[in-house]
């Protein structure tokens, strides 16, 4: 279990590193082995790491491609990553033995089509610098959580709701979500208990 979080501002104003760090710190229980930040201009990513495949520093996240133009934060496991690694046409030079780095290069080659090739459980965020877009994706069964909010601050995402609340402002409770909870004993996706915060549905990609 790892934790991911981040923000892309709406008006391209610089993100605050302290906010990104606080988002990551709120997820420390999800990843006790390491922490990492990427803050550049209007983009910030945070990662809390639970080392599984490659416990060396080479597996640290956020992870970037060789050109430094694409960054990724990943939570989960890709079961067929070795097969996908062998099938990469570009034959990149790998710095780690992680499934995260395989997905990073697969995205470089396949773009948004890469997610349909994955077998596993995952929640991932990719900052695509050349295309100036943030990509969020979740596995087909929704085993790994991923929440997001779009407002005047831009787009924020995280593995847990509380990471989206680190600046202290608590959104209003969603009355429809309360009705659903009292009726069904759970809140159906994509709603959450808070207005303006959504749960990315399983098997979906948000750009």
C-alpha positions as CSV (number, residue, x, y, z in Angstrom):
1,X,0.0,0.0,0.0
2,X,1.4,3.4,-1.0
3,X,-0.1,6.9,-1.0
4,X,-0.3,9.4,-3.8
5,X,-1.4,13.0,-4.0
6,X,-1.0,16.1,-6.0
7,X,-2.3,19.3,-7.5
8,X,-2.4,21.2,-10.8
9,X,-3.4,24.8,-10.5
10,X,-6.1,26.3,-12.7
11,X,-4.4,29.5,-13.6
12,X,-0.9,28.2,-13.8
13,X,0.2,29.9,-10.7
14,X,2.9,28.1,-8.8
15,X,1.8,25.4,-6.4
16,X,3.0,25.7,-2.9
17,X,5.6,23.1,-1.9
18,X,4.4,23.1,1.7
19,X,0.9,22.2,0.6
20,X,2.1,19.3,-1.5
21,X,4.3,18.1,1.3
22,X,1.4,18.3,3.8
23,X,-0.7,16.2,1.4
24,X,2.0,13.6,1.3
25,X,2.5,13.7,5.1
26,X,-1.1,13.0,5.7
27,X,-0.6,9.7,3.9
28,X,2.5,8.6,5.8
29,X,0.7,5.5,7.3
30,X,0.3,4.2,3.7
31,X,4.0,4.3,2.9
32,X,6.5,4.2,5.8
33,X,9.5,3.4,3.8
34,X,10.1,6.6,1.9
35,X,8.6,9.9,0.8
36,X,9.0,12.0,-2.4
37,X,7.9,15.3,-3.9
38,X,7.9,16.8,-7.4
39,X,7.1,20.5,-7.5
40,X,7.6,22.4,-10.7
41,X,5.6,25.5,-11.7
42,X,1.9,24.8,-11.5
43,X,2.3,21.1,-10.8
44,X,3.0,19.2,-7.6
45,X,3.1,15.5,-6.9
46,X,3.6,13.6,-3.6
47,X,4.3,9.9,-2.9
48,X,4.5,7.8,0.2
49,X,6.3,4.5,-0.5
50,X,5.8,1.0,0.8
51,X,8.7,-0.8,-1.0
52,X,7.7,-4.1,-2.6
53,X,9.5,-4.9,-5.9
54,X,12.6,-2.8,-5.7
55,X,13.6,-1.5,-2.2
56,X,16.6,0.5,-3.6
57,X,16.6,4.2,-4.0
58,X,16.1,3.6,-7.8
59,X,12.5,2.8,-7.1
60,X,11.7,6.2,-5.5
61,X,8.8,8.2,-6.6
62,X,7.7,10.5,-8.1
63,X,9.6,8.9,-11.0
64,X,10.4,10.6,-14.2
65,X,11.3,9.4,-17.7
66,X,14.8,9.8,-19.0
67,X,14.1,13.2,-20.5
68,X,12.5,14.4,-17.3
69,X,9.4,15.5,-19.1
70,X,6.9,12.9,-17.7
71,X,6.4,12.2,-14.0
72,X,4.5,9.4,-12.3
73,X,3.2,8.5,-8.9
74,X,1.8,5.0,-8.6
75,X,0.0,2.9,-5.9
76,X,-0.5,-0.8,-6.6
77,X,0.8,-3.7,-8.5
78,X,0.9,-4.6,-12.2
79,X,0.9,-8.4,-12.4
80,X,2.0,-8.6,-16.0
81,X,4.7,-5.9,-15.8
82,X,7.5,-8.2,-16.9
83,X,5.6,-9.2,-20.1
84,X,4.9,-5.5,-20.8
85,X,8.6,-4.6,-20.2
86,X,9.7,-7.2,-22.7
87,X,7.2,-5.8,-25.3
88,X,8.4,-2.2,-25.1
89,X,9.5,-1.1,-28.6
90,X,11.8,1.7,-27.5
91,X,13.9,-0.7,-25.3
92,X,14.6,2.1,-22.7
93,X,17.4,1.9,-20.2
94,X,15.8,0.9,-16.9
95,X,17.0,2.3,-13.6
96,X,14.9,0.1,-11.4
97,X,13.1,-3.2,-11.3
98,X,9.7,-1.7,-10.6
99,X,6.4,-2.0,-12.4
100,X,6.1,1.8,-12.0
101,X,9.0,2.4,-14.4
102,X,7.5,-0.1,-16.9
103,X,4.2,1.8,-16.8
104,X,6.0,5.1,-17.2
105,X,7.7,3.9,-20.4
106,X,4.5,2.2,-21.6
107,X,2.7,5.5,-21.3
108,X,5.4,7.1,-23.4
109,X,4.8,4.6,-26.2
110,X,1.1,4.0,-26.0
111,X,-0.3,7.2,-24.4
112,X,-3.8,6.7,-22.8
113,X,-4.1,3.3,-24.5
114,X,-1.5,1.9,-22.1
115,X,-4.1,1.4,-19.3
116,X,-6.1,-1.2,-21.2
117,X,-2.9,-3.4,-21.3
118,X,-2.5,-3.5,-17.5
119,X,-3.5,-6.5,-15.3
120,X,-3.4,-5.6,-11.7
121,X,-4.7,-3.3,-9.0
122,X,-3.6,0.3,-9.2
123,X,-4.3,4.0,-8.9
124,X,-1.9,6.3,-10.8
125,X,-1.3,9.9,-11.7
126,X,0.9,11.0,-14.6
127,X,2.0,14.5,-15.3
128,X,2.6,14.7,-19.1
129,X,4.7,17.7,-19.6
130,X,4.8,17.7,-23.4
131,X,1.0,17.6,-23.6
132,X,0.5,19.7,-20.5
133,X,-2.0,17.3,-19.0
134,X,-2.6,15.4,-15.8
135,X,-3.8,11.8,-16.2
136,X,-5.5,9.9,-13.4
137,X,-6.4,6.2,-13.8
138,X,-7.8,3.4,-11.7
139,X,-7.9,-0.4,-12.1
140,X,-11.0,-2.2,-13.4
141,X,-12.1,-3.4,-10.0
142,X,-11.3,-0.3,-8.0
143,X,-9.0,-2.0,-5.6
144,X,-6.9,1.1,-5.1
145,X,-8.7,4.3,-4.1
146,X,-8.3,7.6,-5.9
147,X,-10.2,10.8,-5.0
148,X,-10.2,14.2,-6.8
149,X,-11.6,17.7,-6.6
150,X,-11.9,20.4,-9.2
151,X,-12.5,23.9,-8.0
152,X,-11.0,27.4,-8.1
153,X,-7.7,26.0,-7.0
154,X,-7.5,23.7,-10.0
155,X,-7.4,19.9,-9.7
156,X,-6.3,18.0,-6.6
157,X,-6.1,14.3,-6.1
158,X,-5.2,11.8,-3.4
159,X,-5.4,8.3,-2.2
160,X,-7.5,9.4,0.8
161,X,-10.1,12.2,1.3
162,X,-8.1,13.8,4.2
163,X,-5.2,14.6,2.0
164,X,-7.5,16.9,0.0
165,X,-8.4,18.8,3.2
166,X,-4.9,19.7,4.5
167,X,-5.4,23.4,4.0
168,X,-8.2,23.4,6.6
169,X,-11.3,24.2,4.5
170,X,-13.9,21.5,4.9
171,X,-16.4,21.2,2.1
172,X,-20.1,21.0,2.8
173,X,-21.6,17.6,3.3
174,X,-23.4,16.2,0.2
175,X,-27.0,15.6,1.2
176,X,-27.5,13.2,-1.7
177,X,-24.6,11.2,-0.4
178,X,-26.1,11.1,3.1
179,X,-29.4,9.8,1.6
180,X,-27.5,7.1,-0.3
181,X,-25.6,6.1,2.8
182,X,-28.7,5.8,4.9
183,X,-30.5,3.9,2.2
184,X,-27.8,1.6,0.9
185,X,-25.2,1.7,3.8
186,X,-22.6,3.0,1.4
187,X,-22.0,5.9,-0.9
188,X,-22.1,4.9,-4.6
189,X,-19.2,6.0,-6.8
190,X,-18.5,8.7,-7.9
191,X,-20.0,10.6,-5.0
192,X,-18.2,11.0,-1.6
193,X,-19.5,12.4,1.7
194,X,-18.3,15.9,0.6
195,X,-19.7,18.1,-2.1
196,X,-17.1,18.8,-4.8
197,X,-14.9,15.8,-4.1
198,X,-15.4,12.7,-6.3
199,X,-14.2,9.1,-6.3
200,X,-12.8,8.2,-9.6
201,X,-14.8,5.2,-10.8
202,X,-13.1,1.8,-11.3
203,X,-11.7,1.3,-14.8
204,X,-11.8,5.0,-15.6
205,X,-9.2,7.5,-16.9
206,X,-9.5,11.2,-16.1
207,X,-7.6,13.7,-18.2
